[in-house]
């Protein structure tokens, strides 16, 4: 399922569609599709900021994708979300370590178990 990360630019609330990485040794800024995971040394940009990106004088910008467009959820994303909700709602049998235990109280997702002999 696609992550909803925001643009790294200050005060921008739009969804990120591209990732910017700097290669300091080559004086190059690389702008490519949104990375799977957020990295501390890269910047996520929305479509508008990705299109307007410029590099400092003497630097080169390498664009791995000519155009970045914001996409909504795909049918696969919606199916994965529906399956996750179904899985969360399923009643599971007690694990082997819990057999012979009695639930005495519950708070949220935490349970207090007491062994039958206590």
C-alpha positions as a Markdown table, in Angstrom:
| # | Residue | x | y | z |
|---|---|---|---|---|
| 1 | Unk | 0.0 | 0.0 | 0.0 |
| 2 | Unk | 1.3 | 3.4 | -0.9 |
| 3 | Unk | 2.5 | 5.6 | 1.9 |
| 4 | Unk | 1.2 | 9.2 | 2.2 |
| 5 | Unk | 4.3 | 11.2 | 2.7 |
| 6 | Unk | 4.2 | 15.0 | 2.5 |
| 7 | Unk | 6.5 | 17.3 | 0.5 |
| 8 | Unk | 9.6 | 18.2 | 2.5 |
| 9 | Unk | 9.4 | 21.9 | 1.5 |
| 10 | Unk | 8.4 | 24.1 | 4.4 |
| 11 | Unk | 4.6 | 24.8 | 4.7 |
| 12 | Unk | 3.8 | 22.5 | 1.7 |
| 13 | Unk | 1.0 | 20.1 | 2.6 |
| 14 | Unk | 0.8 | 18.3 | -0.7 |
| 15 | Unk | 1.6 | 14.6 | -1.2 |
| 16 | Unk | 5.1 | 13.7 | -2.2 |
| 17 | Unk | 5.6 | 12.1 | -5.7 |
| 18 | Unk | 9.4 | 12.4 | -6.1 |
| 19 | Unk | 12.6 | 11.9 | -4.1 |
| 20 | Unk | 15.5 | 14.3 | -4.4 |
| 21 | Unk | 19.0 | 13.0 | -3.5 |
| 22 | Unk | 22.3 | 15.0 | -3.7 |
| 23 | Unk | 25.6 | 13.4 | -4.9 |
| 24 | Unk | 28.0 | 15.9 | -3.4 |
| 25 | Unk | 31.1 | 14.3 | -4.9 |
| 26 | Unk | 29.7 | 14.8 | -8.5 |
| 27 | Unk | 27.9 | 18.1 | -7.7 |
| 28 | Unk | 24.7 | 16.5 | -8.9 |
| 29 | Unk | 21.1 | 16.6 | -7.7 |
| 30 | Unk | 19.2 | 13.4 | -8.7 |
| 31 | Unk | 15.4 | 13.6 | -8.9 |
| 32 | Unk | 13.5 | 10.3 | -9.3 |
| 33 | Unk | 10.3 | 8.6 | -8.4 |
| 34 | Unk | 9.2 | 8.5 | -4.8 |
| 35 | Unk | 11.4 | 6.1 | -2.8 |
| 36 | Unk | 9.8 | 3.2 | -1.0 |
| 37 | Unk | 11.2 | 4.3 | 2.3 |
| 38 | Unk | 12.0 | 7.8 | 3.6 |
| 39 | Unk | 15.7 | 8.3 | 4.0 |
| 40 | Unk | 17.3 | 10.9 | 6.3 |
| 41 | Unk | 19.6 | 12.2 | 3.5 |
| 42 | Unk | 16.9 | 12.6 | 0.8 |
| 43 | Unk | 14.0 | 14.9 | 0.3 |
| 44 | Unk | 10.4 | 14.1 | -0.8 |
| 45 | Unk | 8.9 | 16.6 | -3.1 |
| 46 | Unk | 5.3 | 17.2 | -4.5 |
| 47 | Unk | 4.7 | 17.4 | -8.2 |
| 48 | Unk | 4.9 | 21.2 | -8.3 |
| 49 | Unk | 8.2 | 21.5 | -6.3 |
| 50 | Unk | 9.7 | 18.6 | -8.4 |
| 51 | Unk | 8.9 | 20.4 | -11.6 |
| 52 | Unk | 10.4 | 23.8 | -10.4 |
| 53 | Unk | 13.6 | 22.3 | -8.9 |
| 54 | Unk | 16.8 | 24.1 | -9.8 |
| 55 | Unk | 20.3 | 23.3 | -8.6 |
| 56 | Unk | 23.0 | 25.6 | -7.4 |
| 57 | Unk | 25.4 | 27.2 | -9.9 |
| 58 | Unk | 27.8 | 24.6 | -11.2 |
| 59 | Unk | 25.6 | 21.6 | -10.2 |
| 60 | Unk | 23.7 | 19.4 | -12.6 |
| 61 | Unk | 20.1 | 18.1 | -12.1 |
| 62 | Unk | 19.5 | 14.5 | -13.3 |
| 63 | Unk | 15.7 | 13.8 | -13.7 |
| 64 | Unk | 15.1 | 10.1 | -13.8 |
| 65 | Unk | 11.5 | 10.7 | -14.8 |
| 66 | Unk | 10.5 | 13.5 | -17.1 |
| 67 | Unk | 7.2 | 14.3 | -15.4 |
| 68 | Unk | 5.8 | 13.6 | -11.9 |
| 69 | Unk | 2.1 | 13.3 | -11.4 |
| 70 | Unk | 0.2 | 12.7 | -8.2 |
| 71 | Unk | -1.7 | 9.5 | -8.2 |
| 72 | Unk | -4.6 | 8.3 | -6.0 |
| 73 | Unk | -5.1 | 4.9 | -4.5 |
| 74 | Unk | -5.1 | 2.0 | -7.0 |
| 75 | Unk | -7.4 | -0.9 | -6.8 |
| 76 | Unk | -4.6 | -3.0 | -5.4 |
| 77 | Unk | -4.2 | -0.5 | -2.5 |
| 78 | Unk | -7.9 | -0.6 | -1.7 |
| 79 | Unk | -7.9 | -4.4 | -1.8 |
| 80 | Unk | -4.9 | -4.5 | 0.6 |
| 81 | Unk | -6.6 | -2.1 | 2.9 |
| 82 | Unk | -9.8 | -4.2 | 2.9 |
| 83 | Unk | -7.9 | -7.4 | 3.6 |
| 84 | Unk | -6.0 | -5.7 | 6.5 |
| 85 | Unk | -9.3 | -4.6 | 8.0 |
| 86 | Unk | -10.7 | -8.2 | 7.6 |
| 87 | Unk | -7.6 | -9.7 | 9.2 |
| 88 | Unk | -7.8 | -7.3 | 12.2 |
| 89 | Unk | -11.4 | -8.3 | 12.8 |
| 90 | Unk | -10.9 | -12.0 | 12.8 |
| 91 | Unk | -11.2 | -13.9 | 16.1 |
| 92 | Unk | -8.0 | -15.9 | 16.6 |
| 93 | Unk | -7.8 | -19.0 | 18.7 |
| 94 | Unk | -5.6 | -18.7 | 21.8 |
| 95 | Unk | -1.9 | -19.4 | 21.3 |
| 96 | Unk | -0.4 | -22.6 | 22.8 |
| 97 | Unk | 1.2 | -20.6 | 25.6 |
| 98 | Unk | -2.2 | -19.0 | 26.5 |
| 99 | Unk | -4.1 | -22.4 | 26.7 |
| 100 | Unk | -4.9 | -23.1 | 30.3 |
| 101 | Unk | -5.0 | -19.4 | 31.1 |
| 102 | Unk | -8.1 | -17.2 | 31.9 |
| 103 | Unk | -8.4 | -13.6 | 30.8 |
| 104 | Unk | -9.2 | -11.5 | 33.9 |
| 105 | Unk | -9.3 | -8.0 | 32.4 |
| 106 | Unk | -8.6 | -6.1 | 29.2 |
| 107 | Unk | -7.5 | -2.6 | 28.4 |
| 108 | Unk | -7.3 | -1.7 | 24.7 |
| 109 | Unk | -5.2 | -4.4 | 23.0 |
| 110 | Unk | -3.6 | -5.5 | 26.4 |
| 111 | Unk | -4.9 | -8.5 | 28.3 |
| 112 | Unk | -4.3 | -9.7 | 31.8 |
| 113 | Unk | -4.1 | -13.6 | 32.0 |
| 114 | Unk | -4.3 | -15.8 | 35.0 |
| 115 | Unk | -3.3 | -19.4 | 35.0 |
| 116 | Unk | -6.0 | -21.9 | 35.9 |
| 117 | Unk | -4.2 | -23.1 | 39.0 |
| 118 | Unk | -3.8 | -19.5 | 40.5 |
